[in-house]
Amino acid sequence: MAGKTTGNMLIAQSGGPSMVINQSLIGAVIEAKKHAQVKKIFGALHGIKGILEEDFIDLKKESLKTLEAVAATPSSGLGTVRKKPTAEDCKAIFAVLHRYGVRFFFYIGGNDSAETAHIINEEAIRQGYQLRCFHIPKTIDNDLRENDHTPGFGSAAKFVACALMGDNLDNRALPGVKIDVIMGRHAGFLTAAAALARVYPDDGPHLIYLPERAFSMSRFVRDVKRVYKKLGRCVVAVSEGIADRNGIAIASKFIEEVDSHGNVQLSGSGALGDCLSAEIKAKTKIARVRADTFGYLQRSFPGVLSERDAREARGVGAAAVKEAVKNNTNGSMAIKRLPGKSYRVKYKRVPLKNVARETKEVPARFINKAGNDVTKAFVDYAAPIVGKLPPIGRFKGVKVKTVK
Amino acid sequence: MAGKTTGNMLIAQSGGPSMVINQSLIGAVIEAKKHAQVKKIFGALHGIKGILEEDFIDLKKESLKTLEAVAATPSSGLGTVRKKPTAEDCKAIFAVLHRYGVRFFFYIGGNDSAETAHIINEEAIRQGYQLRCFHIPKTIDNDLRENDHTPGFGSAAKFVACALMGDNLDNRALPGVKIDVIMGRHAGFLTAAAALARVYPDDGPHLIYLPERAFSMSRFVRDVKRVYKKLGRCVVAVSEGIADRNGIAIASKFIEEVDSHGNVQLSGSGALGDCLSAEIKAKTKIARVRADTFGYLQRSFPGVLSERDAREARGVGAAAVKEAVKNNTNGSMAIKRLPGKSYRVKYKRVPLKNVARETKEVPARFINKAGNDVTKAFVDYAAPIVGKLPPIGRFKGVKVKTVK
């Protein structure tokens, strides 16, 4: 590595917004302001789109009050984008970085964003351009390699758990079959978090289907019938990304749109829920069958937030800047959980390529054998990340003797 | 009226659950426990279904701690039902009331529940059976006559406002057209509450469609195009109950199920949102169009609650019991807003028939002329009912000068 890096900083956000992505942004900006090596701080609007169009705002012109207000606000304060740079884009990005004297580049996002940072970093090395290049993790999907869990997951998981708590109470009050479709293309972590909603032994979700296990429509119908027969009701949590045994997403049979990463659009449509609901109506005699698709509420509902998630998101943003400035390194900051009974984490620099492209899935030990629920190991893993959930009261319910 | 009533009490919940319907239940139970005239307190499980099946729990056997825990829990603690009693049911209900020594009957619900209470009350008078019969208002739809607003509305409206705040931020970060389908069959109050989400001048929802105005698909497409052209994005709040100029619900063209009140099932399906989304995709060149249907989350999401709504729900439950016991009357307790600058309400007994059957709609003064937004008068009306919303931060955003 060359000597101590000095110059301007550029930071941008990418991919789907989250509840705490602004915590990472502000954590990085506040840390950067402490170091004389970092001159100007540019925020690119809408990720690499803003870099390519040279659409920057001056983040040193923002008051601490505004920075803190943005940190506490969901979604991406700088705007975001779903775009993967082409080889040509990369050349153009370099021209921009050079022209603006950018020597510190931070890109907050998921695996696609890590890949973008990786490509830019490789290009910088190839061109002998001194650039400190960091990926800061963010994804509600919780599917980044090297990370115990990712910033954004805890808060989205809290939304899902609360939603299922409410929905279970609703279903208990007005029985029937209720299907909740939850975000998660390939990784079922967020859907799995539905399990945290359970307080009493008969609480839903009674069935949980993740994309990590092949989804069989006939087994699904059998599962629902069994639960309904036992409890007179059934709450189902299902990932939008469930796929059949050939790996074909069930939702993709109804939806055709794809983005520039080649991903099928699964969210922002109620098609999967409606199709599962129709199947239950057709194959059973259950009168009341409903489906809700949680959609975008999961990732940006103000007020529903895991405090720990917010703290870690800020911490990982600040840690990336510290690493880049003080240790003159490149990489991705990962969250590692320390062994031991009580929950503790550390932030560790890992190579960009370790986080880029491929994702991780829900490990086998978190999924039950039948493939229709999660295990206690998953609940133990997720509970401290999500934090405290609202208390749920229930009547003791002493039955009144029948009067003849 | 006959002399002071003494005997057992029966209370039940009906219709769709809400965030605060248990506050009304517990408000009534705690008040009833103060009066020696009220002997046993029975809770019927699942509304009149529980009365007909004599499925009661003894609410005097519940600790104060449990009562308060249930009060703070969303959904209907006793369970609920969507069932309108037939003439035969009414006879059966009387037999039950008589057999169980019930002299105080409280039914918490919307206009259908008020009608049920009214039928039972009329029957009691006809049979010369001394019964204090009260309807306690509850509906997230806010459509009960005689009421300035109804318990449950404030909290559901807060959920909608928060959801739109988050969704607007999401849409601002990742631009496109976003359509949010909100509960409300004939009354658009809940959809109108989406307007409370606006903080900055360009904030969504940019268009609001209520069932009170005929919905024209071509005008909808024109409206969206206009907003998108101006802002590069568009957030739409639309009621599930929107209907064409012949009064045919747009959603009913896709959904066929009806309940025993003759209502088409509008919630628990994403069909309307998907159809509106498809229309925009077909008629414009906008690439990113998404729809979310908020579904049941609106009425039972733990933690998202208007404090004032919770207080009033409890107050109106307690007031009904006081009226019945102390003043020996029948009726429905209504929330009246007092004139004056600061927000104040009183609970007033009104005749059951005034609340039963017919509902009220969003008044004309709350809807803009074009029929695609609400007025400031609506925001002034709804804001104090919903209460404080989360703060939303935004960068000042001083643009960096282009470097040549």
Contacts between the chains, C-beta under 8 A, distances in Angstrom:
chain1	res1	chain2	res2	distance
A	13	B	173	7.6
A	16	B	174	7.3
A	17	B	169	7.1
A	17	B	170	5.2
A	17	B	173	4.9
A	17	B	174	6.6
A	22	B	393	8.0
A	40	B	400	7.8
A	42	B	400	5.6
A	43	B	395	7.4
A	46	B	173	7.9
A	54	B	400	8.0
A	54	B	402	5.6
A	54	B	403	7.6
A	55	B	399	7.8
A	56	B	399	7.1
A	56	B	400	3.9
A	57	B	395	6.1
A	57	B	397	4.6
A	57	B	398	6.0
A	57	B	399	6.0
A	57	B	400	6.5
A	58	B	398	4.7
A	58	B	399	7.5
A	58	B	400	5.2
A	59	B	395	7.7
A	61	B	396	6.6
A	61	B	398	4.2
A	62	B	395	5.7
A	62	B	396	5.9
A	63	B	396	7.9
A	66	B	393	6.4
A	66	B	394	7.8
A	66	B	395	6.4
A	66	B	396	6.2
A	68	B	393	7.4
A	69	B	391	6.5
A	69	B	392	7.8
A	69	B	393	2.7
A	69	B	394	7.6
A	70	B	393	4.1
A	70	B	394	6.8
A	70	B	395	6.0
A	71	B	393	7.3
A	72	B	391	7.0
A	72	B	393	6.3
A	73	B	169	6.8
A	73	B	391	7.7
A	73	B	392	5.3
A	73	B	393	4.4
A	73	B	394	7.4
A	74	B	166	5.3
A	74	B	169	5.8
A	74	B	170	7.8
A	75	B	166	6.8
A	75	B	169	3.5
A	75	B	170	5.0
A	75	B	172	7.0
A	75	B	173	4.7
A	76	B	173	4.0
A	76	B	174	7.6
A	77	B	173	7.9
A	77	B	393	7.4
A	77	B	394	7.3
A	77	B	395	5.9
A	78	B	173	8.0
A	78	B	395	7.6
A	79	B	172	7.0
A	79	B	173	5.0
A	79	B	174	7.5
A	80	B	173	4.8
A	80	B	174	5.4
A	81	B	174	7.3
A	82	B	174	7.1
A	99	B	403	4.9
A	99	B	404	8.0
A	100	B	400	7.8
A	100	B	403	5.5
A	162	B	301	6.1
A	162	B	302	5.4
A	162	B	303	6.0
A	163	B	297	5.4
A	163	B	301	6.3
A	165	B	302	5.2
A	166	B	74	5.4
A	166	B	75	6.8
A	166	B	296	7.5
A	166	B	297	6.6
A	166	B	300	3.7
A	166	B	301	4.7
A	166	B	302	5.3
A	167	B	296	5.7
A	167	B	297	7.1
A	167	B	300	6.8
A	169	B	17	7.1
A	169	B	73	6.8
A	169	B	74	5.8
A	169	B	75	3.4
A	169	B	300	5.7
A	169	B	302	7.9
A	170	B	17	5.2
A	170	B	74	7.8
A	170	B	75	5.0
A	170	B	296	5.2
A	170	B	299	7.0
A	170	B	300	4.6
A	172	B	75	7.0
A	172	B	79	7.0
A	173	B	13	7.7
A	173	B	17	4.8
A	173	B	46	7.8
A	173	B	75	4.8
A	173	B	76	4.0
A	173	B	77	7.9
A	173	B	78	8.0
A	173	B	79	4.9
A	173	B	80	4.8
A	174	B	16	7.3
A	174	B	17	6.6
A	174	B	76	7.6
A	174	B	79	7.5
A	174	B	80	5.4
A	174	B	81	7.4
A	174	B	82	7.1
A	178	B	268	7.6
A	178	B	296	7.4
A	267	B	290	7.0
A	268	B	178	7.6
A	268	B	277	7.4
A	268	B	289	7.8
A	268	B	290	2.8
A	268	B	291	6.0
A	268	B	292	6.5
A	269	B	270	6.6
A	269	B	273	7.8
A	269	B	274	5.6
A	269	B	277	7.2
A	269	B	290	7.4
A	269	B	291	6.7
A	270	B	269	6.6
A	270	B	270	1.3
A	270	B	271	6.8
A	270	B	273	6.0
A	270	B	274	5.6
A	270	B	291	7.3
A	270	B	293	5.5
A	271	B	270	6.8
A	271	B	274	6.3
A	273	B	269	7.8
A	273	B	270	6.0
A	274	B	269	5.6
A	274	B	270	5.6
A	274	B	271	6.3
A	274	B	274	7.9
A	277	B	268	7.4
A	277	B	269	7.2
A	289	B	268	7.7
A	290	B	267	7.0
A	290	B	268	2.8
A	290	B	269	7.4
A	290	B	295	7.6
A	290	B	296	7.1
A	291	B	268	6.0
A	291	B	269	6.7
A	291	B	270	7.3
A	292	B	268	6.5
A	292	B	293	7.0
A	292	B	294	8.0
A	292	B	295	3.4
A	292	B	296	5.7
A	292	B	297	6.7
A	293	B	270	5.5
A	293	B	292	7.0
A	293	B	293	6.7
A	293	B	295	7.7
A	294	B	292	8.0
A	294	B	297	7.2
A	295	B	290	7.6
A	295	B	292	3.5
A	295	B	293	7.7
A	296	B	166	7.5
A	296	B	167	5.7
A	296	B	170	5.2
A	296	B	178	7.4
A	296	B	290	7.2
A	296	B	292	5.7
A	297	B	163	5.4
A	297	B	166	6.6
A	297	B	167	7.2
A	297	B	292	6.7
A	297	B	294	7.2
A	297	B	297	7.0
A	299	B	170	7.0
A	300	B	166	3.7
A	300	B	167	6.8
A	300	B	169	5.7
A	300	B	170	4.6
A	301	B	162	6.1
A	301	B	163	6.3
A	301	B	166	4.7
A	302	B	162	5.4
A	302	B	165	5.2
A	302	B	166	5.3
A	302	B	169	7.9
A	302	B	389	7.8
A	302	B	390	3.9
A	302	B	392	7.0
A	303	B	162	6.0
A	303	B	303	7.8
A	303	B	304	6.8
A	303	B	390	4.7
A	304	B	303	6.8
A	304	B	304	7.2
A	389	B	302	7.8
A	390	B	302	3.9
A	390	B	303	4.7
A	391	B	69	6.5
A	391	B	72	7.1
A	391	B	73	7.7
A	392	B	69	7.9
A	392	B	73	5.4
A	392	B	302	7.0
A	393	B	22	8.0
A	393	B	66	6.4
A	393	B	68	7.5
A	393	B	69	2.7
A	393	B	70	4.1
A	393	B	71	7.4
A	393	B	72	6.3
A	393	B	73	4.4
A	393	B	77	7.4
A	394	B	66	7.8
A	394	B	69	7.6
A	394	B	70	6.8
A	394	B	73	7.4
A	394	B	77	7.3
A	395	B	43	7.4
A	395	B	57	6.2
A	395	B	59	7.7
A	395	B	62	5.8
A	395	B	66	6.4
A	395	B	70	6.0
A	395	B	77	5.9
A	395	B	78	7.6
A	396	B	61	6.5
A	396	B	62	5.8
A	396	B	63	7.8
A	396	B	66	6.2
A	397	B	57	4.7
A	398	B	57	6.0
A	398	B	58	4.7
A	398	B	61	4.2
A	399	B	55	7.8
A	399	B	56	7.1
A	399	B	57	6.0
A	399	B	58	7.5
A	400	B	40	7.8
A	400	B	42	5.6
A	400	B	54	8.0
A	400	B	56	3.9
A	400	B	57	6.5
A	400	B	58	5.2
A	400	B	100	7.8
A	402	B	54	5.6
A	403	B	54	7.6
A	403	B	99	4.9
A	403	B	100	5.4
A	404	B	99	8.0
